[in-house]
Amino acid sequence: MSNAHPSAAHVRGHALVTGASSGIGAAIAREYARRGIPLILTARRVERLEALAAELRPQVEVVVLAADLADPAAPAALESAVRERGLHVAHLVNNAGYGVPGRYLSADWKTHADSLQVMLHAVCELTHRFLPAMEAAGHGRIVNVASLAGLVPASAGHTLYGATKAFLIRFSECLALEMREKGVHVCALCPGFTYTEFHDVNGMRARVSKLPKWLWLDADAVARQGLDAVEAGRARLVTGGANRMIAALSKYLPDRLAHALVASRSDEFRNAE
């Protein structure tokens, strides 16, 4: 067996983006295409994936692999599909995720378990499956889309969302340290309020639309900043000056005051009913 280092083209590889059918995932796919990186797009909504693929194929090769990451078998199936096509994943973006609105007991356990499978278990498993080839190639990029919610005090409602995002941040930071001498960069991307359909899906559009416009970023800006950050070897990026200010304040304010502030305003961005 040859011990030759993989060719430059092989090392460059494809970018696998989960949750690519809309929002930040679709924006990240467009940003990769703009940078000339071929794509593997996955999500549940195959029609939307195919529409995005048709848009981007004039720029780069695009492979569509429909998958529901709430299915525990999905990560292994994705890895098998990638291997069968002889593709190398050099960029992994774990973006798929959503919030379960309302109080913790307002949803049944299956609903919560599915959300944990998508936002926690699938992220860890996909990373574990695709990281060895990156390490062997001496080059790789992993972006775990977390949230500002993982850096600020918890609020009532969407009980598991901030908790899973906090996990993703710490997971990414630890992995970044493990991989920093291996040529693999890992970054936790922490957007704040972003113009996507996320808040339509969780039923919070009417409430969050009342928040000041200076809090918001568009998905294209989040995607561009996130990919720049992982290329630069940053282990964590909070997008937007306003969001960085919020993260800093929550870090340095006394816990009692920070929790009181969040409690007084949480109904503006969380459904706790």
C-alpha positions in Angstrom: 0.0 0.0 0.0 1.3 3.4 -0.9 2.1 5.9 1.9 2.0 8.9 -0.5 0.2 12.0 0.8 -3.2 12.5 -0.8 -3.3 14.7 -3.8 -4.2 18.4 -3.3 -7.5 17.9 -5.1 -8.4 15.0 -2.8 -7.4 16.9 0.3 -9.6 19.8 -0.8 -12.5 17.5 -1.0 -16.2 18.2 -0.6 -18.2 20.3 1.9 -21.0 18.3 3.6 -23.6 20.6 4.9 -26.5 19.3 7.0 -29.8 21.2 7.2 -28.9 22.7 3.9 -32.5 23.1 2.6 -32.9 26.6 4.0 -31.6 29.4 6.3 -28.0 29.4 7.5 -27.4 26.0 6.0 -28.4 27.1 2.5 -26.4 30.3 2.9 -23.3 28.3 3.9 -23.8 26.1 0.9 -23.9 29.2 -1.4 -20.8 30.6 0.3 -18.9 27.3 -0.3 -20.0 27.4 -3.9 -18.8 31.0 -4.3 -15.4 29.8 -3.0 -15.3 26.9 -5.5 -15.7 24.0 -3.0 -17.9 21.1 -4.3 -20.9 20.3 -2.1 -22.8 17.4 -0.5 -26.1 18.7 0.6 -28.4 16.9 3.1 -31.7 17.6 4.8 -35.2 16.1 4.9 -36.8 18.3 2.2 -35.4 16.8 -1.0 -37.3 19.2 -3.2 -35.6 22.2 -1.6 -32.3 20.5 -1.8 -32.7 19.8 -5.5 -33.7 23.4 -6.1 -30.6 24.7 -4.3 -28.4 22.1 -6.1 -29.8 23.3 -9.5 -28.9 26.9 -8.5 -25.3 26.1 -7.5 -24.4 23.4 -10.1 -23.2 26.1 -12.6 -20.5 27.0 -10.0 -19.5 23.6 -8.5 -20.3 19.9 -8.4 -23.3 19.3 -6.0 -24.4 15.9 -4.6 -27.8 15.7 -2.9 -28.3 13.1 -0.2 -31.7 13.3 1.5 -31.7 12.3 5.2 -33.6 12.8 8.4 -31.1 13.1 11.2 -33.8 12.4 13.7 -33.3 8.8 12.6 -30.4 7.3 14.6 -29.3 5.3 11.5 -29.0 8.4 9.3 -25.3 9.3 10.1 -24.0 5.8 9.2 -26.2 5.8 6.1 -24.7 9.2 5.1 -21.2 8.0 5.6 -21.9 4.9 3.5 -23.5 7.0 0.7 -20.4 9.3 0.6 -18.0 6.4 0.5 -20.0 4.6 -2.2 -19.6 7.7 -4.4 -15.8 7.8 -3.7 -16.0 11.3 -2.2 -13.8 12.8 0.5 -15.4 15.2 3.0 -12.8 17.8 3.8 -15.4 20.3 5.2 -18.2 19.3 7.6 -20.9 21.7 8.6 -23.2 20.4 11.3 -26.0 22.9 10.9 -29.3 20.9 11.2 -31.3 21.9 14.2 -34.4 23.4 15.5 -36.1 24.5 18.8 -39.0 22.7 20.5 -41.2 25.6 21.6 -43.0 25.8 25.0 -42.4 24.4 28.4 -40.4 21.2 28.8 -43.5 19.2 29.7 -45.6 20.7 26.9 -44.0 18.3 24.4 -43.8 14.5 24.7 -40.5 12.7 25.1 -40.3 11.5 21.5 -40.3 15.1 20.4 -37.5 16.0 22.7 -35.6 12.8 21.9 -35.8 13.6 18.2 -34.4 17.1 18.8 -31.5 15.7 20.8 -30.8 13.2 18.1 -30.6 15.9 15.4 -28.7 18.6 17.4 -26.4 16.5 19.6 -26.1 12.8 18.8 -26.0 13.3 15.0 -23.4 16.1 15.3 -21.1 14.0 17.4 -21.5 10.9 15.3 -21.0 12.6 11.9 -17.9 14.3 13.3 -16.6 11.0 14.6 -17.2 9.3 11.2 -15.7 12.0 9.0 -12.9 13.3 11.2 -10.4 10.3 10.7 -10.1 10.9 7.0 -9.4 14.6 7.7 -6.8 13.8 10.2 -5.2 11.3 7.8 -5.1 13.9 5.0 -3.7 16.5 7.3 -6.4 18.9 6.4 -10.0 19.5 7.4 -12.6 22.0 8.5 -15.5 21.4 10.9 -18.2 24.0 11.6 -20.7 23.3 14.3 -23.5 25.8 14.1 -24.3 26.6 17.8 -26.0 29.8 19.0 -25.7 32.9 21.1 -28.2 31.0 23.2 -25.4 28.7 24.3 -23.5 31.6 25.9 -26.2 33.5 27.7 -28.2 32.6 30.8 -31.0 30.2 30.2 -34.6 31.4 29.8 -37.9 29.6 30.2 -39.2 27.8 27.1 -37.3 25.9 24.3 -35.7 24.1 27.3 -33.2 21.9 25.5 -32.2 24.4 22.8 -29.7 26.6 24.7 -28.4 23.5 26.6 -27.6 21.6 23.4 -25.9 24.7 21.9 -23.8 25.2 25.0 -22.7 21.5 24.6 -21.8 22.2 21.0 -19.6 25.1 21.9 -17.6 23.2 24.5 -17.4 20.1 22.2 -16.1 22.3 19.4 -13.5 24.0 21.6 -12.2 20.7 23.0 -12.0 19.2 19.6 -10.2 22.3 18.2 -7.5 21.8 20.8 -7.1 18.1 20.0 -6.9 18.8 16.3 -4.8 22.0 16.2 -1.6 20.1 15.3 -3.3 17.9 12.8 -4.3 20.5 10.2 -8.0 20.2 11.1 -9.8 23.4 12.3 -13.0 23.2 14.3 -15.2 26.2 15.0 -18.4 26.7 16.9 -20.4 29.3 15.0 -22.7 31.2 17.3 -25.2 33.4 15.5 -27.7 35.6 17.3 -30.9 36.6 15.7 -30.7 35.8 12.0 -33.1 36.4 9.2 -34.2 32.9 8.3 -37.4 30.8 8.6 -36.2 29.4 11.9 -38.7 31.6 13.8 -41.5 30.8 11.5 -41.0 27.1 12.2 -41.0 27.5 16.0 -44.0 29.9 15.9 -42.0 32.9 17.3 -42.0 35.2 14.2 -44.6 37.7 15.5 -42.7 38.1 18.8 -39.2 38.4 17.6 -40.2 40.8 14.8 -40.7 43.4 17.5 -37.0 43.2 18.5 -34.8 46.1 17.3 -33.3 45.6 13.8 -29.7 46.2 15.0 -29.9 42.8 16.7 -30.3 41.0 13.4 -27.9 39.7 10.8 -28.7 38.1 7.4 -27.8 34.5 6.8 -25.3 35.3 4.1 -23.2 37.4 6.5 -23.3 34.7 9.1 -22.2 32.1 6.6 -19.3 34.3 5.3 -18.1 35.1 8.8 -18.4 31.5 9.9 -16.3 30.1 7.0 -13.7 32.9 7.4 -13.4 32.0 11.1 -12.9 28.3 10.7 -10.3 29.0 8.0 -8.5 31.3 10.4 -8.4 28.6 13.0 -10.8 30.3 15.4 -12.5 27.8 17.8 -15.5 30.0 18.4 -17.2 32.9 16.6 -20.1 35.0 17.8 -21.4 36.8 14.7 -22.2 40.5 14.9 -21.0 43.3 17.2 -24.3 43.4 19.1 -24.2 39.7 19.8 -20.6 39.8 21.0 -21.6 42.6 23.3 -24.5 40.5 24.7 -22.2 37.5 25.2 -19.6 39.6 27.0 -22.2 41.2 29.3 -23.7 37.9 30.2 -20.2 36.6 31.1 -19.3 39.5 33.4 -22.6 40.4 35.0 -23.3 38.8 38.3 -25.4 35.6 37.9 -28.4 36.9 39.8 -28.6 40.1 37.8 -28.0 38.3 34.4 -30.8 35.7 35.2 -33.1 38.5 36.3 -32.6 40.4 33.1 -33.2 37.3 31.0 -36.3 36.4 32.9 -37.8 39.9 32.5 -37.3 39.8 28.7 -37.5 36.1 27.7 -41.1 36.2 26.5 -39.9 38.4 23.7 -37.9 35.5 22.1 -39.1 32.3 23.8 -42.4 30.6 24.0 -42.7 29.3 27.6 -46.3 28.2 27.4 
